[in-house]
Amino acid sequence: MIRLRVAPTDADLAALNDEFGELLLGGRIENCGVLPEEEGEDAALPRLSLLFNRRRVGLLRRLIDRINGWAADAGSPRDASPVAITERPLPPEAERAELADEPERA
């Protein structure tokens, strides 16, 4: 399961299957909905499902890079705050952790 910010078009999905078929143990890379075990976890985000061959980790990295390219092409805000990206506010501990990771600004 891969959660996305930008849903693939049918052409994008076909291209992923052509290029990254070696990454799969079987089946295809497909759009899917929220799984029961994900209840309450960003239900609005699009998802891809795939049966991943764990021996192909390098190829998985290339797949992720390709998917991240869609967000860049769509003009996704790279420096947006975590709250701006998610539908609901972050829990206080998650927000503190995000802010602790930010560099000091002058």
Residue pairs with C-beta under 8 A, 6 or more apart in sequence:
1 32
1 35
1 38
1 47
1 48
1 49
2 47
2 48
2 49
2 50
2 64
2 67
3 42
3 45
3 46
3 47
4 45
4 46
4 47
4 48
4 67
4 70
4 71
5 45
5 71
5 76
5 85
6 46
6 70
6 71
6 74
6 76
7 31
7 46
8 16
8 31
8 46
8 48
8 67
8 70
12 70
13 29
13 30
13 31
13 48
16 29
16 48
16 63
16 66
16 67
17 28
17 29
19 66
20 29
20 59
20 62
20 63
20 66
22 53
22 56
22 59
23 50
23 52
23 53
23 56
23 59
23 60
23 63
24 50
24 51
24 52
24 53
25 51
25 52
25 53
26 51
27 50
27 51
28 50
29 48
29 49
29 50
30 48
30 49
30 50
31 46
31 47
31 48
31 49
32 47
32 48
32 49
33 47
34 41
34 43
34 47
42 86
42 87
44 87
48 67
52 60
72 78
77 84
77 85
81 98
82 90
82 94
82 95
82 98
83 89
83 90
83 95
89 95
90 98
